[in-house]
């Protein structure tokens, strides 16, 4: 008889958190790597305001703020361009 794979604590938490989601999302979120990424990404999205969770009547309601996601994306793009510019200047003494 084949032994069953053990599931980690992060996988168990991801299983509970994705109960109402479609099966493909659950499968990815509960994989070994997916569960770790899921548990790191969700708090970041909540902290940046992209996702908000509110409780009404004991049931959580999750909302996605598209405008905030676009704003965060623009900020990250701007920061990445500035960082690339600094790296170019640091590596090339004849640059501008």
C-alpha positions in Angstrom: 0.0 0.0 0.0 1.4 3.4 -1.0 1.9 5.9 1.8 0.2 9.2 1.6 2.2 12.4 1.2 2.4 14.5 4.3 1.0 18.0 4.0 2.8 20.8 5.7 1.2 23.4 8.0 1.3 26.0 5.2 -0.5 23.6 2.9 -3.2 22.9 5.5 -3.7 26.7 6.1 -3.9 27.3 2.3 -6.5 24.4 2.0 -8.7 26.1 4.6 -8.3 29.6 3.1 -9.1 28.4 -0.4 -12.2 26.3 0.4 -14.6 28.4 -1.7 -12.3 28.9 -4.6 -12.3 27.0 -7.9 -10.4 23.6 -8.0 -7.5 24.8 -10.2 -6.8 27.7 -7.8 -7.0 25.3 -4.8 -4.6 22.9 -6.4 -2.0 25.6 -7.1 -2.4 27.3 -3.7 -2.1 24.0 -1.8 1.0 22.7 -3.5 4.2 22.8 -1.6 5.6 25.9 -3.3 2.2 27.5 -4.0 1.1 27.4 -0.3 4.3 29.3 0.8 3.9 31.9 -1.9 0.1 32.2 -1.1 0.8 32.8 2.6 3.5 35.4 1.8 1.5 37.2 -0.9 -1.8 37.5 0.8 -0.6 39.6 3.7 1.4 41.8 1.3 -1.7 42.4 -0.8 -3.7 43.3 2.3 -1.0 45.6 3.7 -0.8 47.5 0.4 -4.6 47.9 0.2 -5.1 45.9 -3.0 -7.2 43.3 -1.1 -9.4 44.2 1.8 -11.2 41.8 4.1 -14.3 42.8 6.0 -16.5 40.7 8.3 -20.3 41.0 8.3 -22.4 38.5 10.2 -19.4 36.3 10.9 -18.6 35.8 7.2 -15.6 37.3 5.6 -16.0 39.3 2.5 -12.9 39.8 0.3 -12.8 42.8 -2.1 -10.2 43.5 -4.8 -9.3 47.2 -5.3 -8.3 47.4 -9.0 -7.4 51.2 -8.8 -5.1 50.6 -5.9 -3.5 47.6 -7.7 -2.8 49.8 -10.7 -1.4 52.6 -8.5 1.0 50.1 -6.8 2.0 48.8 -10.1 2.9 52.2 -11.4 4.9 53.0 -8.2 6.8 49.7 -8.6 7.5 50.5 -12.2 8.8 53.9 -11.4 11.0 52.6 -8.6 12.4 49.8 -10.8 13.3 52.4 -13.5 15.1 54.6 -11.0 17.0 51.6 -9.6 18.0 50.5 -13.1 19.3 54.0 -13.8 21.4 54.0 -10.7 22.9 50.7 -11.6 23.8 51.9 -15.1 25.4 55.0 -13.6 27.4 53.0 -11.1 28.7 50.5 -13.6 29.5 52.9 -16.5 31.7 55.9 -15.5 31.2 57.5 -19.0 27.4 57.3 -18.6 26.1 61.0 -18.9 
